[in-house]
Amino acid sequence: MTTILWDTNGTEIVKTLGAERRAAGALASGLALTLVVVTEEEHADEAQAAATTAASAHPCRLLVVVRRRVDADDRLDAEVQVGGRLGANEAVMMRMYGRLSLHAESVVLPLLASDAPVVTWWHGSTPDRLAWDALGVLAGRRVTDAISSGDDPLAALRRRAKDYAPGDTDLSWTRTTPWRALLASAFDDMNASPTSAEVQAERGNPSAALLAGWLTSRLGIKVRRTDSGGPGVTGVEVRFEGKERLRIDRPDGYLATLSRTGISDRQLPLKRRDLGELLAEELRRLDADQLYAEALAVVTGEKDLDDRPPMRTLVWRDPEKRVTRSKPAAPRTGSASAAKATSGRGASDRTVKKATRATSARTSKAAAGTAKRTAKKVAARQAARKRKSS
């Protein structure tokens, strides 16, 4: 059964899901986990199809969060179903508009299956730090995909290494599982020690980088990566002491040829898997993937990834708030040179004042001397007049 709610809220979704469960006779105790899918509208159909495939192998409550334009008016549209087009599970498809999309956890938290682990998968753009997304902080297992991140895949792996916490994984690593299984089985009856290896793949393929990192961490040898025409990883070759060689070739993405020194070639299935199968594999394990951490550390150079604390603390960051850098203060008329000039002018002014005072003093002294001489002359004239009159 399916119920569509337009311009609704979290409370109505919880009530509708409870009504759908009672009508379908579904029991929450049969749920193994809660799968939260975070995506954008352009990837929504692909994410739904992959999540439906994964949910068919793992009974879960599927919560799909489609984040729409942040600059739109706040609005929530939801599709609630139990056993509908999204598989025989409890599923809620939510399209969030406006600022609500930045606080999706306020709607998702009440919908989590009680006492069940939470897995969050980002399909499309992924935050640089998963702690910026509350839907990642509340999950015990976090799944990303370097290929669909919309950026350089190898740069995406470096971001994941800087932000790594136990419980993180990437579908680029999941794509290497069949290769790792074949290589590990081929080593069962090998007695010679490996000396070097080579991984061939299309340029910038993150799975090839992680596969090379895994070989380095497991065998302790130098692994070279070379470019090929694809698709994906096309070949792996391991060289041993005594010129022995082990090689797996998969040029078409379907069948692989296993070649070993002294043994005839064998054809083995090695098909490239779709997103749903990759996601289903990651839902089989809910603990930290130490091998992924070791391979990622080799590829990116980050150290002690598996020793980091598994718990994350939410860091609220508004992606719409632009960081305004403070402009450097305009130099005052008093920059260093201006200050120097000002101080010079001050010194000059003081000198002028001092000189003026000295000049005034000299002028006053001279005037006093002139007045004294004039008084003597006047007194001499008066005395001469008195003498003449007498």
VENKANOR-V496896 format. One record per run of one state. SS is the DSSP state (~ for helix, > for strand, _ for the rest). FROM is the first residue (numbers start at 1). TO is the last residue. If there is no record, write none. Layout:
((SS | FROM | TO) (SS | FROM | TO))
This chain:
((_ | 1 | 1) (> | 2 | 5) (_ | 6 | 9) (~ | 10 | 24) (_ | 25 | 27) (~ | 28 | 30) (_ | 31 | 32) (> | 33 | 40) (~ | 41 | 57) (_ | 58 | 59) (> | 60 | 67) (_ | 68 | 74) (> | 75 | 84) (_ | 85 | 86) (> | 87 | 97) (~ | 98 | 103) (_ | 104 | 104) (~ | 105 | 111) (_ | 112 | 116) (> | 117 | 123) (_ | 124 | 129) (~ | 130 | 132) (_ | 133 | 133) (~ | 134 | 137) (_ | 138 | 140) (> | 141 | 144) (_ | 145 | 146) (~ | 147 | 149) (_ | 150 | 152) (~ | 153 | 162) (_ | 163 | 167) (> | 168 | 170) (~ | 171 | 174) (_ | 175 | 176) (~ | 177 | 186) (_ | 187 | 193) (> | 194 | 202) (_ | 203 | 205) (~ | 206 | 219) (_ | 220 | 221) (> | 222 | 228) (_ | 229 | 232) (> | 233 | 240) (~ | 241 | 243) (_ | 244 | 244) (> | 245 | 249) (_ | 250 | 254) (> | 255 | 260) (_ | 261 | 262) (> | 263 | 269) (_ | 270 | 274) (~ | 275 | 282) (_ | 283 | 289) (~ | 290 | 300) (_ | 301 | 304) (~ | 305 | 307) (_ | 308 | 335) (~ | 336 | 389) (_ | 390 | 390))
